[in-house]
Amino acid sequence: MNYIVIDLEFNGRKHYDIYPMEIIEIGAVKLNDRLEIVDTFQSYINPNFYINRFALQFCGITKETLHKSARFHQVIREFRAFCGEEYTILAWGGGDFFHLFLDCKINQVSGDWLVNLLDVTSFFEGGLQQALVEHELEPVGQHHSALDDALNTARLLQLKPDVMRSDAYFVPNHFKLCTGGIKKWITLSLDSALEQDKLLTWKQFAGNDKTKTYFKIMRLDAEEIEMVHELFTKFFNMKYGRKAKTMQQLA
């Protein structure tokens, strides 16, 4: 059994955008059954969509480096080979797992390999840097460097071998996977309509170019688009209150 400790860096941003925060770096440490470090993995990823300056500054990565890097599907193929046949993947936060599932969906890569996923944050207090201090470990490398953060996480896990025996595996929420990136756009659209004293119907929202772009990026099928419809209806009812049912009937 291999224990793969991962850390991811993202094409993050300060403000909301319809485009996803793609993974731009994967760092990983492989531990054997004795929790000894036997190998490491590090790769940058050239994202599909535009690169945010904020992310470059935050992670200390240059745009040139990303443009020269491989795409997600190639990096993941190499990473899967690195993991081996039997493995548990551990990360500092379930968000890393969520984004792996998300980027697999966007890039039409099977997520079947994403099994035995352990979020280790429930075994420590606070963030990674705080946990290092509390366990009297001097941080190695650079914070927000994926491999360095994975190495620091691995060092903490070596102090808590019981974590590896946990079976509290991360399971993705498919509804959130399909709708998480459009939730803000729904509320912004409804708020804008309300400010103009207008009714925004699902048909109008679904026909908006930005909404259609989201459907295309996320490769949503009819059933998944219906999940977005369900979320839209929920927020519609919240925003329009008691008038919601009447207004929908009149639309």
C-alpha angles and dihedrals in degrees: 000000000000122000110211114197110196139186127186134200121205143211087248131175142194097236136040119277133176089231117087125250095248123203110260100175137029122193122179142173123205118215125189127219090281089052092246118148107249103164145357136213130202131169138155119221128217103226124224095231135048119304117242118227090215091060092050092053093043095051099032093237126137125228089234091057092054094045090054092049129095124262123260098263093055095045091048091051089055092044093052089053088051091054093058128206102305119034149141117215118214128190140174095250136003089250090082091057092046091054092048089056090044095051091045088056094047092048095041092242118147114253093202091110092061097096136132093028117176125193103207097192091091088065096055137050119245126339131333096269092048091050091052091053093047091051092045094242120147109227114246124216127347126332111243091026102123098219094044092050090048090051091051091049090050091053090055092048091053086065092052109044091165088074089071091061094057118114095192091119124184114251118191120236104229093200092056090043090059099037107028094090095050100043093093093046090054093054093044091051094048092046091051091051092049092050088056092044090242135135116241110202127198090247091056093045094047090049094054113113092231092051092048089050089056092050089051096045092048092043091227118186123211093273092050092048086055087059088058088048089053091051091046091052091050093054092040090058092046094049099042096037119190092356092062098092094045093047092049091051091051093047 
